[in-house]
Structures are given as C-alpha cells and as structure tokens.
Amino acid sequence: MKIILAGCGKVGSTLVKELTAEGHDLTVIDQNGAVMESLMESYDIIGVQGNSAAMSVLEDANVQETQLLIAVTDEDEVNLLTCLTAHAMNPQIHTIARIRSSDYREQSYRMRSQYALNMIINPEETAAYEIARHLQMPGFLKIESFNRSAAMMAELRVKGGSKLDGLLLNQLGSVVKSRILICAVQRGDACIIPDGSFRMQPDDLLYITGAQASLADLLNELGVISRKARSAMIVGGSQTSYYLAQELQKSRIDTTIIEIDPDKCSLLASELDKATIVQGDGSSQDFLEQEGIASFDSFITLTGLDELNIVMSMYASERNVPTVVTKLSHAENNRILDRLPIGTTISPKTLVSDGIIRYVRAMQNKKGAALTIHMIAQGKGEAIEFNVDDDTLYTDTPLKDVPTRKNVLIATISRGWHSELATGSSVYHKGDTVVVIANSDRRILKLNDVFEDAA
C-alpha cells in the first residue's frame, strides 16, 4: 500500500519502522531535513522535505496515487490542514490525524467529515485510558480486550519462588482452578507458543487468555494483588495526567497530582475540581514522604523524562506501593528495563502505532479483516480476533482435526457474548469470532492464513 507519513517525531519514527516491516511503500514528509535523512539511511523510504499542508509538497509526495495519509506532526493545525488538503487532491484517500490539544478534541470528532478524517489519534489520551484500565485490575502488567469476545488477554511475569516458577504447563490445573489459557510466552527475545511440556521460568512473561472474572480469580489463587486501586499519586502535570485524572474521577479513585511548575498547577486546579494538585518536586524523596507516598494504592510517573520516571518508580516500589506505572517515551531497551522494579510500563507512541497498524491491515483486507489486533512480546507476536464467515475453512470441524501452521494457536471461540477457551474438541461456526495467537514468523492477515494447507 502507498502511504504518506507527515511528521518524523517519536510516533512518526516508530511508524516508519512498523510500516516498512509490513512491506508498505512509504513516503515521509518533514520540515527537518536531518531527521528525514537519518530515517532514509535506515529504511527503504522516500523523503520529501517541506510543509505537509502545502499542495506542492503533497504533489511531490505523489498524494494522487496514495491510499493512506498519516499526519503526526507536532502541530494539530498542520495535521488537520494536511488531511483536508490531501482529501481535496485525492478524494479516495484515507486520512489519520494526531490531535493532542483539548481545545480541538470535541470539534475534531464532531467535524470528522468536514475535516476529511477517517481516524483521530491522541497518544496522551490513549495512554491515560490504558493506565486507568490497568488500575482496575493491577495484578497484571497489561490487560487487552477484544471487539466481540468476552475473553481478555493479560500479561503476567513469573517471579522466582512463585507458584508458577518451574511448573510445567500441563501441571497448571494442580495450582489454579480458574479457567484460563497460557497462550504465549516471551522468554528473552523469543515469542513461544507453548505446549503442555513447557516449563515456566523466572522472568518469563506470560500472555494469558480468559474471562475477566477468571483472570481475577487467577490473581487471588496466585496470591497476587487484585483489588482495584482506590487512590493514585501522579507525578508530572502533563496532558496525560489531565486525561488520566478525568478517567480516575469517573471510577472515584482519589487522585493527587504533583507538579513543580506553578503555572501548570494553577491550570490543572482550575480544570480538575475533584483532584488534589500539589506544587513540588516529585523527584525528592523527602517531598514524596511528606505527601505520604506509602499510603497510596498506586503511583504513576508521567513526566517528560524517562530517566526521572524510572528513578521515581523504583523508589515507589521500594516503599511497597502496590501498583506502579511508568511512562516511557523511549522503550527500545526493554530487556534492561525488564529487570528494574518499575511496575507496568506505558509507551504512548507504541499504543498509537499499534492502533494505526490495525487500521492499515483492515484497509488491506476489508473482507475477512481482523476485528482486533494486539501486538505482544515486544512485537514478536500477535493476538488477532477474526470473524468466521462464508469463506472460512474447517467450520464445524473439531480443532484437533484442523491443520494449523506452526507457532499458531486458536485460543478462544466466541458465540454472541459467550466465550470459551479452545480445546481439541472445540468447533467454530459461521458467525463466531475466534482469537488467534501467532508469533511474527508469518503475518496473519485473514483467518485462513492460520491453516497449513490454505492457498
């Protein structure tokens, strides 16, 4: 697919990596020639320097022959005008715009057709939503939901000396009674689709599928904290903090925001009447103790400095705060971060990139397209939800008789709002939805791609 990407910042650079890996014909536009040249040296892309909202620049990027434009520059106004101009020059083009300002939040949704927008993304709002959802079930590192399946996917790390340490997968039933399926494991750099002989080890990252109630039962059976947070201390008065405080207020979670800039404190206080805004240095241990860090259920670091967020989260972990969440703008060195006691990590640029990749895949294959796609194991695997339609192979056939490809697992089958964990005797019918787990050895674009003998 021919794609134009306007803006080569954090989100844009991440998208360049992901979209080129998917084999798309990518043209990037940016005002900064040095940044663009650096990307062109690393990836097989075309670069056009200039203002992406200008017709002449879009013509140089061949907008008339492009199927999708993604505008993620630092300025909302430029993103909106870029999409509007591109649509005027090519009415068939799909457009995605990053809109970050709360001033444009409501009108951009209400005026999507006037702005010619197919999708609106907001990294800060997306990150806030993910953090708020995590605080509802804090024992897991991450929880993902699907479009039509009642089943969810959660991430859980195996700790040394825990009930899971050294356990064979086929012995899981002797330790926990909840109905769950360990469908993938990240060990080091590998994404493994395990069988019953797989033995779990410390630091393994487990990807577990089950109903929300079953996942909550699992945490209780393993002795992991499962009670949702009732209070939150947020360090950093960023836009993400603003959105997060709004979400937490809906759940009646007492929220305290610590920000060193007095002007930001005044602005937050005027807009968040139910949150406590405290001016102070969140990197100071004495200050955190003064504000009662150890009395909070959760601690979230949302400053603009990854290093500062990491250090503060490590201190919160040392003070035994039950749930710690760390925002990272640069999450490339996850193997190092995995060994640090910084709780759950959130990367806004990765969340947005994953959402755009899902949209791109749906454009490629509208019939039989994935309903939901979640990247797992640092992009080395995927959890993909599909609808079973007229073209799907092996309907009404027990799964034990279905020849699936290596490193592919059909994890759940849903009928209406009833979901079941797939077993050898399970069958799927037309109209059902299935969740498939696969590593990145093979791209799964439609459900039939999971079968060994599919054309």
HUPERA-V996327 format. One record per residue. RES is the residue in three letters. PHI is phi in radians with two decimals (NA if undefined). OMEGA is omega as a letter, one per 30 degrees, with the letter a starting at -180 (NA if undefined). NEAR is the number of other ideal C-beta (glycine too) atoms within 12 Angstrom. Layout:
res:RES phi:PHI omega:OMEGA near:NEAR
res:RES phi:PHI omega:OMEGA near:NEAR
This chain:
res:MET phi:NA omega:l near:28
res:LYS phi:-1.50 omega:a near:29
res:ILE phi:-2.28 omega:l near:42
res:ILE phi:-1.86 omega:l near:48
res:LEU phi:-2.03 omega:l near:50
res:ALA phi:-1.78 omega:a near:50
res:GLY phi:1.91 omega:a near:41
res:CYS phi:-2.04 omega:l near:39
res:GLY phi:-1.39 omega:a near:31
res:LYS phi:-1.06 omega:a near:30
res:VAL phi:-1.17 omega:a near:41
res:GLY phi:-1.06 omega:l near:44
res:SER phi:-1.12 omega:l near:32
res:THR phi:-1.12 omega:l near:37
res:LEU phi:-1.17 omega:l near:43
res:VAL phi:-1.00 omega:l near:42
res:LYS phi:-1.06 omega:a near:28
res:GLU phi:-1.23 omega:a near:34
res:LEU phi:-1.25 omega:l near:37
res:THR phi:-1.20 omega:l near:26
res:ALA phi:-1.12 omega:l near:22
res:GLU phi:-1.47 omega:l near:29
res:GLY phi:1.51 omega:a near:18
res:HIS phi:-1.48 omega:l near:32
res:ASP phi:-1.53 omega:a near:23
res:LEU phi:-1.95 omega:l near:39
res:THR phi:-2.05 omega:a near:42
res:VAL phi:-1.92 omega:l near:47
res:ILE phi:-2.16 omega:l near:47
res:ASP phi:-2.75 omega:l near:37
res:GLN phi:-1.28 omega:a near:26
res:ASN phi:-1.54 omega:a near:22
res:GLY phi:-1.14 omega:a near:17
res:ALA phi:-1.15 omega:l near:14
res:VAL phi:-1.11 omega:a near:25
res:MET phi:-1.15 omega:l near:33
res:GLU phi:-1.09 omega:l near:18
res:SER phi:-1.08 omega:l near:19
res:LEU phi:-1.18 omega:a near:33
res:MET phi:-1.17 omega:l near:24
res:GLU phi:-1.27 omega:a near:13
res:SER phi:-1.68 omega:a near:17
res:TYR phi:-2.33 omega:l near:30
res:ASP phi:-1.47 omega:a near:19
res:ILE phi:-2.34 omega:l near:33
res:ILE phi:-1.80 omega:l near:25
res:GLY phi:-2.03 omega:l near:33
res:VAL phi:-2.25 omega:a near:31
res:GLN phi:-1.57 omega:l near:26
res:GLY phi:2.62 omega:a near:26
res:ASN phi:-1.47 omega:a near:27
res:SER phi:-1.16 omega:l near:45
res:ALA phi:-1.46 omega:a near:32
res:ALA phi:-1.47 omega:a near:23
res:MET phi:-1.05 omega:a near:21
res:SER phi:-1.11 omega:l near:17
res:VAL phi:-1.21 omega:l near:31
res:LEU phi:-1.13 omega:l near:35
res:GLU phi:-1.12 omega:l near:22
res:ASP phi:-1.09 omega:l near:23
res:ALA phi:-1.47 omega:l near:42
res:ASN phi:1.11 omega:a near:24
res:VAL phi:-1.11 omega:a near:38
res:GLN phi:-1.11 omega:a near:21
res:GLU phi:-1.86 omega:a near:21
res:THR phi:-1.79 omega:a near:34
res:GLN phi:-1.54 omega:a near:28
res:LEU phi:-2.51 omega:l near:39
res:LEU phi:-2.10 omega:l near:50
res:ILE phi:-2.07 omega:a near:52
res:ALA phi:-1.87 omega:a near:55
res:VAL phi:-2.29 omega:l near:46
res:THR phi:-1.23 omega:a near:37
res:ASP phi:-1.33 omega:a near:24
res:GLU phi:-2.02 omega:a near:24
res:ASP phi:-1.01 omega:a near:31
res:GLU phi:-1.08 omega:l near:24
res:VAL phi:-1.15 omega:l near:29
res:ASN phi:-1.10 omega:l near:43
res:LEU phi:-1.11 omega:a near:35
res:LEU phi:-1.18 omega:l near:29
res:THR phi:-1.08 omega:a near:44
res:CYS phi:-1.15 omega:a near:45
res:LEU phi:-1.12 omega:l near:31
res:THR phi:-1.18 omega:l near:34
res:ALA phi:-1.07 omega:l near:46
res:HIS phi:-1.18 omega:l near:31
res:ALA phi:-1.15 omega:a near:22
res:MET phi:-1.46 omega:a near:29
res:ASN phi:-2.58 omega:a near:27
res:PRO phi:-1.07 omega:a near:14
res:GLN phi:-1.55 omega:a near:20
res:ILE phi:-1.27 omega:l near:34
res:HIS phi:-1.61 omega:a near:32
res:THR phi:-2.29 omega:l near:47
res:ILE phi:-2.25 omega:a near:46
res:ALA phi:-2.24 omega:l near:47
res:ARG phi:-1.53 omega:l near:45
res:ILE phi:-2.15 omega:a near:39
res:ARG phi:-1.79 omega:a near:37
res:SER phi:-1.26 omega:l near:24
res:SER phi:-1.15 omega:l near:23
res:ASP phi:-1.10 omega:a near:13
res:TYR phi:-1.77 omega:a near:25
res:ARG phi:-0.98 omega:a near:23
res:GLU phi:-1.24 omega:a near:14
res:GLN phi:-1.20 omega:l near:18
res:SER phi:-1.14 omega:l near:34
res:TYR phi:-1.32 omega:a near:19
res:ARG phi:-1.24 omega:a near:13
res:MET phi:-1.95 omega:a near:19
res:ARG phi:-1.02 omega:a near:23
res:SER phi:-1.20 omega:l near:14
res:GLN phi:-1.16 omega:l near:15
res:TYR phi:-1.47 omega:a near:31
res:ALA phi:1.05 omega:a near:31
res:LEU phi:-1.83 omega:l near:34
res:ASN phi:-1.59 omega:a near:27
res:MET phi:-2.66 omega:l near:32
res:ILE phi:-2.06 omega:a near:37
res:ILE phi:-2.15 omega:l near:40
res:ASN phi:-2.47 omega:a near:34
res:PRO phi:-0.99 omega:a near:38
res:GLU phi:-1.19 omega:l near:37
res:GLU phi:-1.18 omega:l near:34
res:THR phi:-1.09 omega:l near:34
res:ALA phi:-1.11 omega:l near:42
res:ALA phi:-1.08 omega:l near:37
res:TYR phi:-1.09 omega:a near:29
res:GLU phi:-1.13 omega:l near:36
res:ILE phi:-1.12 omega:a near:47
res:ALA phi:-1.06 omega:l near:36
res:ARG phi:-1.16 omega:l near:31
res:HIS phi:-1.11 omega:a near:37
res:LEU phi:-1.20 omega:l near:44
res:GLN phi:-1.30 omega:l near:33
res:MET phi:-2.49 omega:a near:36
res:PRO phi:-1.33 omega:a near:36
res:GLY phi:-1.22 omega:a near:34
res:PHE phi:-1.68 omega:l near:37
res:LEU phi:-1.24 omega:a near:36
res:LYS phi:-2.81 omega:l near:39
res:ILE phi:-2.31 omega:l near:37
res:GLU phi:-2.08 omega:l near:36
res:SER phi:-1.93 omega:l near:28
res:PHE phi:-2.02 omega:a near:34
res:ASN phi:-1.22 omega:a near:26
res:ARG phi:-2.14 omega:a near:26
res:SER phi:-1.78 omega:l near:38
res:ALA phi:-1.33 omega:l near:28
res:ALA phi:-1.28 omega:l near:41
res:MET phi:-2.25 omega:l near:39
res:MET phi:-2.10 omega:a near:45
res:ALA phi:-2.20 omega:l near:44
res:GLU phi:-1.88 omega:l near:36
res:LEU phi:-2.47 omega:l near:39
res:ARG phi:-1.62 omega:l near:33
res:VAL phi:-1.38 omega:l near:32
res:LYS phi:-1.76 omega:l near:23
res:GLY phi:-1.02 omega:l near:14
res:GLY phi:1.47 omega:l near:12
res:SER phi:-1.39 omega:a near:24
res:LYS phi:-1.10 omega:a near:23
res:LEU phi:-1.57 omega:a near:36
res:ASP phi:-1.09 omega:l near:20
res:GLY phi:1.41 omega:a near:19
res:LEU phi:-1.42 omega:l near:28
res:LEU phi:-1.30 omega:a near:20
res:LEU phi:-1.09 omega:l near:31
res:ASN phi:-1.31 omega:l near:16
res:GLN phi:-1.77 omega:a near:18
res:LEU phi:-1.02 omega:a near:28
res:GLY phi:-1.11 omega:l near:17
res:SER phi:-1.40 omega:a near:13
res:VAL phi:-1.86 omega:a near:23
res:VAL phi:-2.24 omega:a near:30
res:LYS phi:-1.85 omega:a near:15
res:SER phi:-1.20 omega:a near:27
res:ARG phi:-1.46 omega:l near:27
res:ILE phi:-2.37 omega:l near:38
res:LEU phi:-2.32 omega:l near:41
res:ILE phi:-1.47 omega:a near:43
res:CYS phi:-1.76 omega:l near:43
res:ALA phi:-2.75 omega:l near:44
res:VAL phi:-2.40 omega:l near:37
res:GLN phi:-1.72 omega:l near:37
res:ARG phi:-2.20 omega:a near:29
res:GLY phi:1.12 omega:l near:17
res:ASP phi:-1.64 omega:a near:17
res:ALA phi:-1.74 omega:l near:21
res:CYS phi:-1.86 omega:a near:32
res:ILE phi:-1.92 omega:l near:34
res:ILE phi:-1.64 omega:a near:37
res:PRO phi:-1.43 omega:l near:33
res:ASP phi:-1.95 omega:a near:17
res:GLY phi:-1.11 omega:a near:16
res:SER phi:-1.53 omega:a near:12
res:PHE phi:-1.26 omega:l near:26
res:ARG phi:-1.84 omega:a near:23
res:MET phi:-1.33 omega:a near:35
res:GLN phi:-2.24 omega:l near:26
res:PRO phi:-0.97 omega:a near:20
res:ASP phi:1.38 omega:l near:21
res:ASP phi:-1.07 omega:l near:34
res:LEU phi:-1.81 omega:a near:38
res:LEU phi:-1.62 omega:l near:45
res:TYR phi:-1.92 omega:a near:46
res:ILE phi:-2.04 omega:l near:51
res:THR phi:-1.94 omega:l near:46
res:GLY phi:3.03 omega:l near:39
res:ALA phi:-1.18 omega:a near:29
res:GLN phi:-1.02 omega:l near:31
res:ALA phi:-1.12 omega:l near:19
res:SER phi:-1.16 omega:l near:30
res:LEU phi:-1.16 omega:l near:39
res:ALA phi:-1.12 omega:l near:29
res:ASP phi:-1.09 omega:l near:22
res:LEU phi:-1.04 omega:l near:36
res:LEU phi:-1.06 omega:l near:31
res:ASN phi:-1.12 omega:a near:20
res:GLU phi:-1.19 omega:l near:25
res:LEU phi:-1.55 omega:a near:32
res:GLY phi:1.30 omega:l near:16
res:VAL phi:-1.73 omega:l near:30
res:ILE phi:-0.97 omega:a near:23
res:SER phi:-2.27 omega:a near:29
res:ARG phi:-1.26 omega:a near:19
res:LYS phi:-1.13 omega:a near:28
res:ALA phi:-1.14 omega:l near:38
res:ARG phi:-1.98 omega:l near:20
res:SER phi:-2.52 omega:a near:30
res:ALA phi:-2.44 omega:l near:45
res:MET phi:-1.86 omega:a near:49
res:ILE phi:-1.94 omega:l near:52
res:VAL phi:-1.86 omega:a near:46
res:GLY phi:1.97 omega:a near:43
res:GLY phi:-1.64 omega:a near:36
res:SER phi:-1.45 omega:l near:37
res:GLN phi:-1.10 omega:l near:32
res:THR phi:-1.07 omega:l near:41
res:SER phi:-1.07 omega:l near:44
res:TYR phi:-1.07 omega:l near:36
res:TYR phi:-1.11 omega:a near:38
res:LEU phi:-1.13 omega:l near:47
res:ALA phi:-1.04 omega:l near:39
res:GLN phi:-1.07 omega:l near:30
res:GLU phi:-1.13 omega:a near:34
res:LEU phi:-1.19 omega:l near:39
res:GLN phi:-1.10 omega:l near:23
res:LYS phi:-1.09 omega:a near:18
res:SER phi:-1.65 omega:l near:26
res:ARG phi:1.02 omega:l near:16
res:ILE phi:-1.67 omega:l near:33
res:ASP phi:-1.06 omega:a near:24
res:THR phi:-2.17 omega:l near:40
res:THR phi:-2.12 omega:l near:38
res:ILE phi:-1.94 omega:l near:44
res:ILE phi:-1.86 omega:a near:40
res:GLU phi:-2.49 omega:a near:36
res:ILE phi:-1.44 omega:a near:25
res:ASP phi:-1.44 omega:a near:22
res:PRO phi:-1.11 omega:l near:15
res:ASP phi:-1.18 omega:l near:14
res:LYS phi:-1.13 omega:l near:27
res:CYS phi:-1.05 omega:a near:25
res:SER phi:-1.10 omega:a near:15
res:LEU phi:-1.14 omega:l near:21
res:LEU phi:-1.11 omega:a near:37
res:ALA phi:-1.11 omega:a near:23
res:SER phi:-1.30 omega:a near:13
res:GLU phi:-1.82 omega:a near:22
res:LEU phi:-2.15 omega:a near:29
res:ASP phi:-1.26 omega:a near:13
res:LYS phi:-1.78 omega:l near:21
res:ALA phi:-1.75 omega:l near:32
res:THR phi:-1.66 omega:a near:28
res:ILE phi:-1.88 omega:a near:33
res:VAL phi:-2.13 omega:l near:29
res:GLN phi:-1.46 omega:l near:23
res:GLY phi:2.99 omega:a near:28
res:ASP phi:-1.66 omega:a near:21
res:GLY phi:-1.19 omega:l near:40
res:SER phi:-1.51 omega:a near:26
res:SER phi:-1.56 omega:l near:19
res:GLN phi:-1.07 omega:a near:20
res:ASP phi:-1.07 omega:a near:13
res:PHE phi:-1.17 omega:l near:22
res:LEU phi:-1.08 omega:l near:31
res:GLU phi:-1.14 omega:l near:19
res:GLN phi:-1.06 omega:a near:16
res:GLU phi:-1.51 omega:l near:29
res:GLY phi:1.35 omega:a near:20
res:ILE phi:-0.94 omega:a near:38
res:ALA phi:-1.22 omega:a near:21
res:SER phi:-1.56 omega:a near:22
res:PHE phi:-1.53 omega:l near:33
res:ASP phi:-1.32 omega:a near:32
res:SER phi:-2.53 omega:a near:41
res:PHE phi:-2.41 omega:a near:48
res:ILE phi:-2.19 omega:l near:52
res:THR phi:-1.78 omega:a near:47
res:LEU phi:-2.30 omega:l near:42
res:THR phi:-1.36 omega:l near:33
res:GLY phi:-1.48 omega:a near:26
res:LEU phi:-1.99 omega:a near:22
res:ASP phi:-1.01 omega:a near:31
res:GLU phi:-1.07 omega:l near:21
res:LEU phi:-1.16 omega:l near:26
res:ASN phi:-1.05 omega:a near:39
res:ILE phi:-1.11 omega:a near:33
res:VAL phi:-1.09 omega:a near:25
res:MET phi:-1.14 omega:l near:41
res:SER phi:-1.18 omega:l near:42
res:MET phi:-1.09 omega:l near:25
res:TYR phi:-1.17 omega:l near:33
res:ALA phi:-1.08 omega:l near:40
res:SER phi:-1.14 omega:l near:26
res:GLU phi:-1.10 omega:l near:21
res:ARG phi:-1.51 omega:l near:23
res:ASN phi:1.09 omega:l near:18
res:VAL phi:-1.16 omega:a near:35
res:PRO phi:-0.99 omega:a near:30
res:THR phi:-2.21 omega:a near:38
res:VAL phi:-2.15 omega:l near:42
res:VAL phi:-2.22 omega:a near:48
res:THR phi:-2.14 omega:l near:44
res:LYS phi:-1.47 omega:l near:45
res:LEU phi:-2.22 omega:l near:36
res:SER phi:-1.44 omega:l near:34
res:HIS phi:-2.13 omega:a near:23
res:ALA phi:-1.87 omega:a near:30
res:GLU phi:-1.24 omega:a near:20
res:ASN phi:-1.71 omega:a near:17
res:ASN phi:-1.13 omega:a near:25
res:ARG phi:-1.08 omega:l near:16
res:ILE phi:-1.26 omega:a near:15
res:LEU phi:-1.15 omega:a near:27
res:ASP phi:-1.02 omega:a near:28
res:ARG phi:-1.58 omega:a near:14
res:LEU phi:-1.70 omega:l near:25
res:PRO phi:-1.41 omega:a near:25
res:ILE phi:-2.09 omega:l near:36
res:GLY phi:1.16 omega:l near:41
res:THR phi:-1.41 omega:l near:42
res:THR phi:-1.85 omega:l near:40
res:ILE phi:-2.16 omega:l near:40
res:SER phi:-2.08 omega:a near:36
res:PRO phi:-0.96 omega:a near:41
res:LYS phi:-1.15 omega:l near:35
res:THR phi:-1.23 omega:l near:36
res:LEU phi:-1.04 omega:a near:37
res:VAL phi:-1.18 omega:l near:39
res:SER phi:-1.04 omega:l near:37
res:ASP phi:-1.06 omega:l near:33
res:GLY phi:-1.13 omega:l near:36
res:ILE phi:-1.21 omega:l near:43
res:ILE phi:-1.05 omega:l near:40
res:ARG phi:-1.07 omega:l near:34
res:TYR phi:-1.13 omega:a near:33
res:VAL phi:-1.08 omega:a near:38
res:ARG phi:-1.14 omega:l near:35
res:ALA phi:-1.11 omega:l near:30
res:MET phi:-1.11 omega:a near:30
res:GLN phi:-1.15 omega:a near:27
res:ASN phi:-2.51 omega:a near:25
res:LYS phi:-1.07 omega:l near:16
res:LYS phi:-1.43 omega:a near:18
res:GLY phi:1.41 omega:a near:26
res:ALA phi:-1.20 omega:l near:26
res:ALA phi:-1.11 omega:l near:38
res:LEU phi:-1.36 omega:a near:30
res:THR phi:-2.54 omega:l near:34
res:ILE phi:-2.33 omega:l near:39
res:HIS phi:-2.13 omega:l near:40
res:MET phi:-1.30 omega:l near:38
res:ILE phi:-2.27 omega:l near:38
res:ALA phi:0.92 omega:l near:34
res:GLN phi:0.95 omega:l near:31
res:GLY phi:1.47 omega:a near:27
res:LYS phi:-1.55 omega:l near:27
res:GLY phi:-2.62 omega:a near:39
res:GLU phi:-2.48 omega:l near:44
res:ALA phi:-1.97 omega:a near:47
res:ILE phi:-2.19 omega:l near:48
res:GLU phi:-1.81 omega:a near:40
res:PHE phi:-2.21 omega:l near:45
res:ASN phi:-1.59 omega:l near:35
res:VAL phi:-1.48 omega:a near:33
res:ASP phi:-2.13 omega:a near:23
res:ASP phi:-1.08 omega:a near:14
res:ASP phi:-1.55 omega:a near:20
res:THR phi:-1.22 omega:l near:31
res:LEU phi:-1.35 omega:l near:27
res:TYR phi:1.10 omega:l near:28
res:THR phi:-1.14 omega:l near:24
res:ASP phi:1.11 omega:l near:18
res:THR phi:-1.96 omega:l near:21
res:PRO phi:-0.95 omega:a near:17
res:LEU phi:-1.07 omega:l near:29
res:LYS phi:-1.13 omega:l near:15
res:ASP phi:-1.80 omega:a near:15
res:VAL phi:-1.72 omega:a near:32
res:PRO phi:-1.41 omega:l near:18
res:THR phi:-1.56 omega:l near:32
res:ARG phi:-1.21 omega:l near:24
res:LYS phi:-1.10 omega:l near:16
res:ASN phi:1.09 omega:l near:28
res:VAL phi:-2.28 omega:a near:37
res:LEU phi:-2.39 omega:l near:38
res:ILE phi:-1.49 omega:a near:44
res:ALA phi:-1.63 omega:a near:46
res:THR phi:-2.40 omega:l near:42
res:ILE phi:-2.22 omega:a near:40
res:SER phi:-2.11 omega:l near:35
res:ARG phi:-2.26 omega:a near:23
res:GLY phi:1.15 omega:l near:14
res:TRP phi:-1.82 omega:l near:15
res:HIS phi:-1.71 omega:l near:16
res:SER phi:-2.10 omega:l near:35
res:GLU phi:-2.26 omega:l near:31
res:LEU phi:-1.28 omega:a near:33
res:ALA phi:-1.26 omega:l near:34
res:THR phi:-2.20 omega:a near:17
res:GLY phi:-1.07 omega:a near:16
res:SER phi:-1.59 omega:a near:14
res:SER phi:-1.22 omega:l near:27
res:VAL phi:-2.30 omega:l near:25
res:TYR phi:-2.05 omega:a near:34
res:HIS phi:-2.12 omega:l near:21
res:LYS phi:-0.99 omega:a near:19
res:GLY phi:1.69 omega:l near:19
res:ASP phi:-1.28 omega:l near:32
res:THR phi:-2.11 omega:l near:37
res:VAL phi:-2.22 omega:l near:50
res:VAL phi:-1.89 omega:a near:50
res:VAL phi:-1.94 omega:l near:50
res:ILE phi:-1.91 omega:a near:45
res:ALA phi:-2.56 omega:l near:39
res:ASN phi:-1.50 omega:a near:35
res:SER phi:-1.46 omega:l near:27
res:ASP phi:-1.08 omega:a near:18
res:ARG phi:-2.44 omega:l near:22
res:ARG phi:-1.36 omega:l near:25
res:ILE phi:-1.80 omega:a near:36
res:LEU phi:-1.71 omega:l near:31
res:LYS phi:-2.48 omega:a near:30
res:LEU phi:-1.03 omega:a near:39
res:ASN phi:-1.13 omega:l near:30
res:ASP phi:-1.17 omega:a near:30
res:VAL phi:-1.44 omega:a near:39
res:PHE phi:-1.62 omega:a near:27
res:GLU phi:-1.11 omega:a near:17
res:ASP phi:-1.80 omega:l near:13
res:ALA phi:-1.24 omega:a near:22
res:ALA phi:-1.19 omega:NA near:9
